[in-house]
Amino acid sequence: GVTAALCGARHVLLSDREDSPVLWENCRRSCHANGLNYRLLGNAGCGRESVLSRADDGQVDIVGLSWGSFSTSLMHLPKIDIILGSDCFYDEKDYEDIIATVAFLLEKYPDSQFWTTYQERNSSHSIGSLLKRWRLSAQSVQLSSFEADGELVANSNQPSMHTIRMIKILKSEI
């Protein structure tokens, strides 16, 4: 989300677990360190901002949300075009909560998309049956399509020994 804001996204909403103020503080510090204007909303704002209205252009909103928790904050999110999830699929017990939340948001905003990257940790773990159950589909995004398939990860000079995948999840056509 911070990278999207720095690249010119007009409206960015950062979120992390609704039960962890320390994670909201990390979001706030990241915005501050990158020179981004932000506001804390819902539970992240400790009651200071109860209405989840869309941020002004160039402003980042921070709100506590948890996968699988259909909170007031989730119910009142402003329109979302793209949901970015970084390495969300690491613990198989969380897969259905993630997919259920994404399905809710894509039902509410049918033109939205969920883009996520994940490290392939175990080839037997799959979200295919969950996507079908929640009437979603996934499209593979080739990292080579935007030159992100090199040996070095984000020019970090630290070689990646892991397989990283990117997918785009959408509402199914059927």
N, C-alpha and C positions, 0 to 999 in steps of 0.2 A: 503494500500500500504506500509506504513512504517513497519507494522508487517510482511508482505510478504518479504520485503527486509531484515529484521532482521532474518527471518527464512531461508534465503539463496536464495531467488529468484534472478536470475542473472540479469534480466533487469526489472526495475520498473519505471513506469511513474505515477506521481501523478498529478491530475488535480483538478481544481475547477473553478468556474464561470469565464468566460473570461473577465467580466467587473468589477472584484473586486481584485485589487492588494493586498488588505489587506489579502485576503484568500490565495494568493500565498505566502505571507510573513508567514502566519501560516504554510504552507507546508514546507517552508524553515527552520523555527524555529524548527519544529518537526524533520526534518532530522538532523539538527545541534544538538539538544538535545539528539538524539539517536546515534550520532557518524557516521552518514551516509554521504558519499560524494554525492553531488548533483550538478546539473546545471539547470539554468533557460533557458527555450526555448521559441521560438516564442514570443507571446505577453507578457508572463511572464518574458522574458529576456530583455524586453524593447529594442529589436532590436539587442542585443548583439549576439544572436545565431539565425540565420534565417533558417538554415537547421535542420530539425527534423530527425537526424540520431539516430540510436540505441545507448543507453548509454553503456559505458564500463561495464564489469562485476562488480557488487557491487555498481554501481553508480545509483542514482535516478534522473530521469528527472522530472522537474516541468513545466507544461504548462497550460495556461488558456484555458479551454474548457467549453462550456455551452450546456446542453441538447437542442437539436432542432436547434442548430446553426451550419450550415455546413461551418465552417470557413476554411481558408487556413491551420491553425494548425491541424484541424481534418482531412482534406484531405491528409495531408502529414505525418500522424503518421506512424512510423515504424510498422512492423508486431506485432500483439498483440495475445497472446495465451489465456489469461484469463483477463476478465474485472471484477473488484471487485467494487460493489456499495453498500454502507452502508446506509440503511434507505432512499433510493431515493424516494420510493412511499409513501409520506406523504401528498402531496397536489394533489388532483385529476386533477387539471387543468394542471399539468406537465406530467401526465402519457404518453400522446401521444408523447411529445417531447423526453422523455426518450426512449420509445420503438422505435421511428423513428431513433434515433441516434444509438441505439443498433443494429437495423436491418441493417443500413448502414455498421456498423463495421463488423457484421457477414456476410454480403454479400461480403465485401472486403476481409475478412479473414475467409473463411467458416469453418475452423477447430477451430475457437475461441469459447469461451463460456462466458456468462455473469452470474456471481454469485452475488446474492444480498440477503441481509436480510432486513426485514421490520417488523415493529410493526403492528399487526392487530388492526387497529383503528375503522374500520367500516366494518362489513362483507358484506355490500351491494356494497362496492367499489371493482371493479375487473378489471384486465387487460386482461381477457380472450378474449374479442372481439378484442382488439387491437393486441394481439398476432396473432390471426387468420388473421386479415387484413394485417399485416406485414409479414405473412408467417413464424411465429416463434412458438416455442413450449416451454413449461415450465415443468420442473420436480421438484417435491418437494424433498428437501434434509432434512432428519431427523436429527435434532440437536443431537439426541442420538447417531448417527453414529460416532460422535467424542466427545462424553461426554460434550456437551455444553447445555444440557437440565436441568441442576440443578436449584434449587431455587435461588441460588446466581449468579449474572451476573458477569462473568470474575473475580471470587473470590473477589468481591468488598465488601462483607459483607453487601450489600444493596439488600434486596430481590426484585425480579422483580415481579410486579403485572400485567405485560403485557404479551400478547402472541406474541412471536417472531417467525417469519417464515423465512425459507431460501429456495430460488429457484435457479435453474440453467436454463437459457434461451439459447436455441439453434436455429439454422435454422431448419425449419420443413423439414421433409423428402419428403413431397408432394409438 
